[in-house]
Amino acid sequence: MSEQKLAGTVRTEFGKGAARKARVANMIPAVIYGHGEDVMHILLPAKATTLAVRTANALLEIDVDGESHLALAKDIQRDPIKQIIEHIDLLTVRKGEKVEVEVNVHVDGELAPGTDVYNQEANTVLVSADATNLPETIVVSIEGRVAGEHIYAKDLELPAGVELLLDPETMIINISEAAVQDLGAPSDEQIAVAAAEVDAEV
């Protein structure tokens, strides 16, 4: 995975007013921490940062005053209405370092004819992988699957160097037949009510 490069500046003003002022100037407040280093408070360009973190587990290369920091976005706070980014927590990482991340599960393929329904029991899985080679998604195929089959975490095909960190027996996909609702035959009372409604309309 290639690094997304961003230019940050050291943040010198704090508090809600300062954060609001930064966002008006199209900057996002953020903190960088990890590896026992002092927490660094910075500002990032809103547009470039928003684009960079659209990809799950994006690796960011952040330049602050000529010093480069590799980091992962660990927590992104968004406005609940506008969904714009308000703050980001960034965890510093090193090349060759293993990190634990949640990876989205993407379902691909079509079920066997006559099999209508699958339930995705887990939308993400916890894995360990090299910080510079994190998977964006893990694809699970349901091609040709029939009702009654299940796909477990142990069945997932993981990219090279990626290790599963959750129970192998965790169910990911449950495949079943579509439930058919039996409405039954109308009762005499229902027929009488329907007939009365028709007579009233005539």
FIKE-957205 format. One line per 2 residues: number of its first residue (from 1); their letters; for each residue x, y, z of N, C-alpha, C, CB. Coordinates in steps of 0.2 Angstrom, whole numbers, padded with zeros to 4 digits. Glycine has a CB too. Layout:
N
NUM	A	X:Y:Z:X:Y:Z:X:Y:Z:X:Y:Z ~ ...
REM end
This chain:
202
1	MS	0004:-0006:0000:0000:0000:0000:0004:0006:0000:-0005:0000:0006 ~ 0003:0011:-0005:0007:0017:-0005:0005:0022:0000:0007:0020:-0012
3	EQ	0010:0026:0002:0008:0031:0007:0004:0037:0004:0014:0033:0011 ~ -0001:0040:0008:-0004:0046:0006:-0001:0051:0009:-0012:0046:0008
5	KL	0002:0056:0005:0006:0061:0008:0002:0067:0010:0012:0063:0003 ~ 0003:0070:0016:0000:0076:0018:0005:0081:0022:-0006:0074:0023
7	AG	0004:0087:0021:0008:0092:0025:0004:0095:0031:0010:0098:0020 ~ 0007:0094:0036:0004:0096:0043:0008:0102:0045:0003:0091:0048
9	TV	0004:0106:0050:0007:0111:0053:0006:0111:0061:0005:0118:0051 ~ 0011:0113:0065:0010:0112:0072:0004:0117:0074:0017:0114:0076
11	RT	0000:0114:0079:-0006:0118:0081:-0003:0121:0088:-0012:0113:0083 ~ -0005:0128:0088:-0003:0132:0094:-0009:0134:0098:0002:0137:0091
13	EF	-0015:0134:0095:-0020:0136:0098:-0025:0131:0100:-0024:0142:0094 ~ -0028:0131:0106:-0032:0125:0108:-0039:0127:0110:-0029:0121:0113
15	GK	-0044:0123:0111:-0050:0124:0114:-0055:0124:0108:-0050:0131:0117 ~ -0062:0124:0110:-0067:0124:0105:-0067:0129:0100:-0074:0123:0108
17	GA	-0065:0135:0102:-0065:0141:0098:-0060:0140:0093:-0064:0147:0102 ~ -0054:0138:0095:-0048:0137:0091:-0049:0132:0085:-0042:0136:0095
19	AR	-0053:0126:0088:-0054:0121:0083:-0059:0123:0078:-0057:0115:0087 ~ -0064:0127:0080:-0069:0130:0075:-0066:0134:0070:-0075:0133:0079
21	KA	-0061:0139:0073:-0058:0143:0068:-0053:0139:0063:-0053:0148:0072 ~ -0050:0134:0065:-0046:0130:0061:-0051:0127:0055:-0043:0124:0065
23	RV	-0057:0124:0057:-0061:0121:0052:-0064:0126:0047:-0067:0118:0056 ~ -0065:0132:0050:-0067:0138:0045:-0061:0139:0040:-0068:0144:0049
25	AN	-0055:0138:0042:-0049:0139:0037:-0048:0133:0033:-0043:0141:0041 ~ -0053:0128:0033:-0052:0122:0030:-0046:0118:0032:-0051:0123:0022
27	MI	-0045:0117:0039:-0040:0113:0042:-0043:0109:0047:-0034:0118:0045 ~ -0040:0103:0048:-0043:0098:0053:-0038:0097:0059:-0044:0091:0049
29	PA	-0040:0098:0065:-0036:0097:0071:-0035:0089:0071:-0039:0100:0077 ~ -0028:0088:0073:-0027:0081:0074:-0021:0080:0079:-0024:0078:0067
31	VI	-0020:0074:0081:-0015:0072:0086:-0011:0066:0083:-0017:0071:0093 ~ -0005:0066:0084:0000:0061:0082:0003:0058:0089:0005:0063:0077
33	YG	0002:0051:0090:0005:0048:0096:0008:0041:0094:0000:0048:0101 ~ 0011:0039:0099:0014:0032:0098:0021:0031:0099:0012:0029:0091
35	HG	0023:0025:0100:0030:0023:0101:0034:0027:0107:0034:0024:0095 ~ 0030:0029:0112:0032:0032:0118:0034:0040:0116:0038:0029:0120
37	ED	0033:0042:0110:0035:0049:0109:0029:0054:0112:0035:0050:0101 ~ 0031:0060:0112:0027:0065:0115:0021:0066:0110:0030:0072:0116
39	VM	0015:0067:0112:0009:0069:0108:0010:0075:0104:0003:0069:0112 ~ 0009:0075:0098:0010:0081:0094:0003:0083:0091:0015:0079:0088
41	HI	0002:0089:0092:-0005:0092:0090:-0003:0096:0083:-0008:0097:0095 ~ -0007:0094:0078:-0006:0097:0072:-0012:0099:0068:-0002:0092:0067
43	LL	-0012:0103:0063:-0017:0104:0058:-0016:0101:0052:-0019:0112:0058 ~ -0021:0098:0048:-0020:0095:0042:-0025:0098:0037:-0022:0087:0042
45	PA	-0023:0099:0031:-0028:0102:0026:-0034:0097:0025:-0024:0102:0019 ~ -0040:0100:0025:-0046:0097:0026:-0048:0092:0019:-0052:0101:0027
47	KA	-0047:0095:0014:-0049:0092:0007:-0044:0086:0006:-0048:0097:0001 ~ -0038:0087:0006:-0033:0082:0005:-0033:0076:0010:-0026:0084:0005
49	TT	-0035:0078:0017:-0035:0073:0022:-0042:0069:0021:-0035:0076:0029 ~ -0047:0072:0019:-0053:0069:0018:-0053:0063:0013:-0059:0073:0017
51	LA	-0049:0065:0007:-0048:0061:0002:-0044:0055:0004:-0045:0064:-0004 ~ -0039:0057:0008:-0034:0051:0010:-0037:0046:0014:-0028:0055:0013
53	VR	-0041:0048:0019:-0044:0043:0023:-0050:0040:0021:-0045:0046:0030 ~ -0052:0041:0015:-0058:0037:0012:-0056:0030:0011:-0060:0040:0005
55	TA	-0050:0028:0010:-0048:0021:0010:-0047:0019:0017:-0042:0021:0005 ~ -0050:0013:0018:-0049:0010:0025:-0042:0008:0026:-0054:0004:0025
57	NA	-0040:0010:0032:-0033:0008:0034:-0028:0011:0030:-0032:0001:0034 ~ -0029:0017:0028:-0024:0021:0023:-0018:0023:0027:-0028:0027:0020
59	LL	-0012:0022:0024:-0006:0023:0027:-0004:0031:0025:0000:0019:0025 ~ -0003:0035:0030:-0002:0042:0029:0005:0044:0030:-0007:0046:0033
61	EI	0008:0048:0026:0015:0050:0027:0014:0058:0028:0020:0049:0021 ~ 0015:0060:0034:0013:0067:0036:0020:0071:0037:0009:0067:0043
63	DV	0021:0076:0034:0027:0080:0035:0025:0086:0039:0029:0083:0028 ~ 0029:0087:0045:0028:0092:0049:0034:0096:0051:0024:0090:0056
65	DG	0035:0102:0048:0041:0105:0049:0047:0101:0046:0042:0107:0056 ~ 0047:0098:0041:0052:0094:0038:0053:0088:0041:0058:0098:0038
67	ES	0049:0086:0046:0050:0079:0049:0044:0074:0046:0050:0079:0056 ~ 0046:0069:0044:0041:0064:0041:0038:0059:0046:0044:0060:0035
69	HL	0032:0058:0046:0029:0053:0051:0024:0049:0047:0025:0057:0057 ~ 0025:0042:0048:0021:0037:0045:0015:0036:0051:0024:0030:0043
71	AL	0009:0036:0049:0004:0035:0053:-0003:0032:0050:0002:0042:0056 ~ -0007:0029:0055:-0013:0027:0053:-0019:0031:0057:-0014:0019:0055
73	AK	-0024:0032:0054:-0030:0035:0057:-0033:0030:0061:-0035:0038:0052 ~ -0033:0031:0068:-0036:0026:0073:-0043:0029:0075:-0031:0026:0079
75	DI	-0044:0035:0075:-0051:0037:0077:-0052:0044:0073:-0051:0039:0084 ~ -0058:0044:0069:-0060:0049:0065:-0067:0052:0068:-0060:0048:0058
77	QR	-0067:0058:0070:-0073:0061:0073:-0076:0065:0068:-0072:0065:0080 ~ -0083:0064:0066:-0086:0068:0061:-0092:0071:0064:-0088:0063:0056
79	DP	-0094:0077:0061:-0100:0080:0062:-0106:0075:0061:-0101:0087:0058 ~ -0110:0074:0066:-0116:0069:0065:-0121:0071:0059:-0120:0068:0071
81	IK	-0121:0077:0058:-0126:0080:0052:-0122:0080:0046:-0129:0086:0054 ~ -0117:0084:0046:-0114:0086:0039:-0109:0080:0037:-0110:0092:0040
83	QI	-0107:0076:0042:-0102:0071:0041:-0095:0073:0039:-0104:0066:0036 ~ -0093:0080:0040:-0087:0082:0039:-0082:0080:0045:-0087:0090:0038
85	IE	-0076:0079:0043:-0071:0077:0049:-0070:0083:0053:-0065:0074:0045 ~ -0070:0082:0060:-0069:0087:0065:-0062:0086:0068:-0075:0087:0070
87	HI	-0060:0080:0069:-0054:0078:0072:-0051:0071:0071:-0055:0079:0080 ~ -0045:0070:0071:-0042:0064:0069:-0037:0062:0074:-0039:0064:0062
89	DL	-0037:0056:0077:-0031:0053:0081:-0027:0049:0076:-0034:0049:0087 ~ -0021:0050:0076:-0016:0047:0072:-0011:0043:0076:-0012:0052:0067
91	LT	-0010:0036:0074:-0005:0032:0077:0001:0031:0073:-0008:0025:0079 ~ 0007:0033:0076:0013:0032:0072:0015:0025:0071:0019:0036:0075
93	VR	0017:0023:0065:0020:0016:0064:0026:0017:0061:0014:0012:0060 ~ 0029:0011:0060:0036:0010:0057:0036:0005:0052:0042:0009:0062
95	KG	0040:0005:0047:0040:0000:0041:0042:-0006:0044:0044:0003:0035 ~ 0039:-0012:0042:0041:-0018:0045:0037:-0020:0052:0048:-0019:0046
97	EK	0034:-0015:0055:0030:-0016:0061:0023:-0019:0060:0029:-0009:0065 ~ 0021:-0024:0064:0015:-0027:0063:0010:-0023:0067:0015:-0034:0066
99	VE	0004:-0022:0065:-0001:-0018:0068:-0008:-0022:0068:-0002:-0011:0065 ~ -0012:-0021:0072:-0019:-0024:0072:-0024:-0019:0070:-0021:-0026:0080
101	VE	-0028:-0021:0065:-0033:-0017:0062:-0039:-0021:0060:-0030:-0013:0056 ~ -0045:-0017:0060:-0051:-0020:0058:-0051:-0019:0050:-0057:-0017:0062
103	VN	-0053:-0024:0047:-0053:-0024:0039:-0060:-0026:0037:-0048:-0029:0036 ~ -0063:-0022:0033:-0070:-0023:0030:-0070:-0029:0026:-0072:-0017:0026
105	VH	-0076:-0033:0027:-0077:-0039:0023:-0082:-0037:0017:-0080:-0045:0028 ~ -0080:-0039:0011:-0084:-0037:0005:-0086:-0044:0002:-0079:-0034:0000
107	VD	-0093:-0045:0001:-0096:-0051:-0002:-0096:-0050:-0009:-0103:-0052:0001 ~ -0094:-0055:-0013:-0094:-0056:-0020:-0097:-0062:-0022:-0086:-0055:-0022
109	GE	-0100:-0062:-0029:-0103:-0068:-0032:-0110:-0068:-0031:-0099:-0074:-0029 ~ -0113:-0073:-0034:-0120:-0075:-0034:-0121:-0082:-0031:-0123:-0074:-0041
111	LA	-0127:-0082:-0027:-0129:-0088:-0024:-0131:-0093:-0029:-0134:-0087:-0019 ~ -0132:-0099:-0028:-0135:-0104:-0032:-0142:-0103:-0034:-0134:-0111:-0030
113	PG	-0144:-0105:-0040:-0151:-0103:-0042:-0156:-0106:-0036:-0153:-0106:-0049 ~ -0161:-0102:-0034:-0166:-0105:-0029:-0164:-0103:-0022:-0167:-0112:-0030
115	TD	-0158:-0101:-0022:-0155:-0098:-0015:-0155:-0091:-0015:-0148:-0101:-0013 ~ -0160:-0088:-0011:-0161:-0081:-0011:-0158:-0076:-0006:-0168:-0080:-0011
117	VY	-0156:-0079:0000:-0154:-0075:0005:-0147:-0077:0008:-0160:-0075:0010 ~ -0143:-0072:0010:-0138:-0073:0014:-0137:-0067:0019:-0131:-0073:0010
119	NQ	-0135:-0069:0025:-0134:-0064:0031:-0127:-0063:0032:-0138:-0066:0037 ~ -0125:-0057:0032:-0118:-0056:0033:-0117:-0054:0041:-0115:-0050:0029
121	EA	-0115:-0059:0045:-0115:-0059:0052:-0109:-0055:0054:-0114:-0066:0055 ~ -0104:-0054:0051:-0098:-0049:0053:-0096:-0045:0047:-0092:-0054:0055
123	NT	-0096:-0038:0048:-0094:-0034:0043:-0087:-0032:0043:-0098:-0027:0044 ~ -0083:-0034:0048:-0076:-0033:0049:-0073:-0039:0052:-0074:-0026:0052
125	VL	-0066:-0039:0051:-0063:-0045:0055:-0056:-0041:0057:-0061:-0051:0050 ~ -0054:-0044:0063:-0048:-0041:0066:-0042:-0045:0063:-0048:-0041:0074
127	VS	-0037:-0042:0061:-0031:-0045:0058:-0025:-0041:0060:-0031:-0045:0050 ~ -0019:-0045:0059:-0012:-0042:0061:-0009:-0042:0054:-0008:-0046:0066
129	AD	-0006:-0036:0052:-0002:-0036:0046:0003:-0031:0046:-0007:-0034:0040 ~ 0008:-0031:0041:0013:-0026:0041:0010:-0019:0040:0018:-0027:0035
131	AT	0012:-0014:0044:0009:-0007:0044:0009:-0004:0037:0013:-0003:0048 ~ 0014:-0006:0032:0015:-0003:0026:0011:-0008:0020:0022:-0002:0024
133	NL	0008:-0013:0023:0004:-0018:0018:-0002:-0020:0021:0009:-0024:0016 ~ -0006:-0015:0023:-0013:-0017:0026:-0018:-0018:0020:-0015:-0011:0031
135	PE	-0022:-0023:0021:-0027:-0024:0016:-0033:-0019:0017:-0030:-0031:0016 ~ -0036:-0017:0011:-0041:-0012:0012:-0048:-0016:0013:-0042:-0008:0005
137	TI	-0049:-0022:0010:-0054:-0026:0011:-0052:-0033:0011:-0060:-0024:0006 ~ -0056:-0038:0014:-0056:-0045:0013:-0062:-0047:0009:-0054:-0049:0019
139	VV	-0061:-0050:0003:-0066:-0052:-0001:-0068:-0060:0001:-0065:-0052:-0009 ~ -0075:-0061:0002:-0077:-0067:0003:-0082:-0069:-0003:-0080:-0068:0010
141	SI	-0081:-0075:-0006:-0085:-0077:-0012:-0091:-0081:-0010:-0081:-0080:-0017 ~ -0097:-0079:-0012:-0103:-0084:-0011:-0105:-0087:-0017:-0109:-0079:-0008
143	EG	-0101:-0087:-0022:-0103:-0090:-0029:-0105:-0097:-0028:-0097:-0089:-0034 ~ -0111:-0098:-0030:-0114:-0105:-0031:-0116:-0108:-0024:-0109:-0109:-0034
145	RV	-0115:-0104:-0019:-0117:-0107:-0012:-0125:-0108:-0012:-0115:-0102:-0007 ~ -0126:-0113:-0007:-0133:-0115:-0007:-0136:-0114:0000:-0135:-0122:-0009
147	AG	-0142:-0114:0001:-0145:-0114:0008:-0142:-0119:0013:-0153:-0114:0008 ~ -0141:-0117:0019:-0138:-0121:0024:-0131:-0121:0025:-0140:-0128:0022
149	EH	-0127:-0118:0020:-0120:-0117:0020:-0118:-0111:0025:-0117:-0116:0013 ~ -0112:-0111:0028:-0110:-0106:0032:-0103:-0104:0030:-0110:-0107:0039
151	IY	-0101:-0098:0030:-0094:-0096:0029:-0091:-0094:0036:-0093:-0091:0023 ~ -0085:-0097:0038:-0083:-0095:0044:-0076:-0091:0043:-0081:-0101:0049
153	AK	-0074:-0088:0049:-0068:-0084:0048:-0062:-0088:0046:-0066:-0081:0055 ~ -0062:-0094:0048:-0056:-0099:0045:-0057:-0100:0038:-0057:-0105:0049
155	DL	-0062:-0099:0035:-0063:-0100:0028:-0061:-0094:0023:-0070:-0102:0026 ~ -0059:-0088:0026:-0057:-0082:0023:-0050:-0083:0020:-0057:-0076:0027
157	EL	-0050:-0081:0013:-0043:-0081:0010:-0040:-0074:0011:-0044:-0082:0002 ~ -0035:-0075:0016:-0031:-0069:0018:-0025:-0068:0013:-0029:-0069:0025
159	PA	-0024:-0061:0012:-0018:-0060:0008:-0011:-0062:0012:-0017:-0052:0007 ~ -0006:-0063:0008:0000:-0065:0011:0003:-0060:0017:0006:-0066:0006
161	GV	0005:-0063:0022:0007:-0059:0028:0002:-0056:0032:0011:-0053:0025 ~ -0004:-0058:0031:-0010:-0056:0035:-0012:-0061:0040:-0016:-0053:0031
163	EL	-0013:-0060:0046:-0015:-0065:0051:-0021:-0064:0054:-0009:-0066:0056 ~ -0026:-0069:0055:-0032:-0068:0058:-0031:-0068:0065:-0037:-0074:0055
165	LL	-0035:-0063:0068:-0034:-0062:0076:-0041:-0064:0079:-0032:-0055:0077 ~ -0046:-0066:0076:-0052:-0068:0080:-0053:-0075:0079:-0058:-0064:0076
167	DP	-0058:-0077:0083:-0060:-0085:0083:-0061:-0087:0076:-0066:-0086:0088 ~ -0057:-0092:0074:-0058:-0095:0068:-0065:-0098:0066:-0054:-0101:0067
169	ET	-0069:-0099:0072:-0076:-0102:0071:-0081:-0096:0071:-0078:-0107:0077 ~ -0079:-0090:0071:-0084:-0084:0070:-0087:-0085:0063:-0080:-0078:0071
171	MI	-0094:-0084:0063:-0098:-0085:0057:-0097:-0078:0054:-0105:-0087:0058 ~ -0096:-0078:0047:-0095:-0072:0043:-0102:-0072:0039:-0089:-0072:0039
173	IN	-0104:-0077:0035:-0109:-0077:0031:-0114:-0083:0033:-0107:-0078:0024 ~ -0120:-0082:0033:-0125:-0087:0034:-0130:-0087:0028:-0129:-0086:0041
175	IS	-0130:-0093:0025:-0134:-0093:0019:-0141:-0098:0020:-0130:-0097:0013 ~ -0146:-0095:0018:-0153:-0098:0020:-0158:-0097:0014:-0156:-0096:0026
177	EA	-0163:-0100:0014:-0169:-0099:0010:-0173:-0093:0012:-0173:-0106:0009 ~ -0176:-0090:0007:-0180:-0084:0009:-0186:-0087:0012:-0182:-0080:0002
179	AV	-0188:-0084:0018:-0194:-0085:0022:-0200:-0084:0018:-0194:-0082:0028 ~ -0205:-0088:0017:-0211:-0087:0013:-0217:-0087:0018:-0212:-0093:0008
181	QD	-0220:-0081:0018:-0225:-0080:0023:-0232:-0083:0021:-0226:-0072:0024 ~ -0234:-0088:0025:-0240:-0091:0024:-0246:-0087:0026:-0241:-0098:0027
183	LG	-0250:-0083:0021:-0255:-0079:0023:-0262:-0083:0025:-0256:-0074:0018 ~ -0262:-0089:0022:-0268:-0093:0023:-0274:-0091:0019:-0269:-0094:0030
185	AP	-0279:-0095:0019:-0285:-0093:0016:-0289:-0088:0020:-0290:-0099:0014 ~ -0293:-0083:0017:-0296:-0078:0020:-0302:-0082:0024:-0299:-0073:0016
187	SD	-0303:-0079:0030:-0309:-0082:0034:-0316:-0079:0032:-0308:-0080:0042 ~ -0321:-0083:0034:-0328:-0081:0032:-0329:-0074:0034:-0333:-0085:0035
189	EQ	-0326:-0072:0040:-0328:-0065:0042:-0324:-0060:0038:-0325:-0064:0049 ~ -0318:-0061:0035:-0314:-0057:0031:-0318:-0056:0024:-0307:-0059:0030
191	IA	-0320:-0062:0022:-0324:-0062:0015:-0330:-0057:0016:-0326:-0069:0013 ~ -0334:-0058:0022:-0340:-0054:0023:-0338:-0047:0023:-0344:-0056:0029
193	VA	-0333:-0045:0027:-0331:-0038:0027:-0329:-0035:0020:-0325:-0037:0032 ~ -0325:-0039:0016:-0323:-0036:0010:-0329:-0035:0005:-0318:-0041:0007
195	AA	-0334:-0040:0006:-0340:-0040:0002:-0344:-0033:0004:-0345:-0046:0002 ~ -0345:-0032:0010:-0348:-0026:0013:-0345:-0020:0010:-0349:-0026:0020
197	EV	-0339:-0020:0010:-0335:-0014:0007:-0336:-0013:0000:-0327:-0014:0009 ~ -0337:-0018:-0004:-0338:-0017:-0011:-0345:-0015:-0012:-0337:-0024:-0014
199	DA	-0350:-0017:-0008:-0357:-0015:-0009:-0358:-0008:-0007:-0362:-0019:-0004 ~ -0354:-0006:-0002:-0354:0002:0000:-0351:0006:-0005:-0350:0002:0007
201	EV	-0347:0004:-0009:-0344:0008:-0014:-0348:0008:-0021:-0337:0005:-0016 ~ -0353:0003:-0021:-0357:0003:-0027:-0362:0009:-0027:-0360:-0004:-0028
REM end
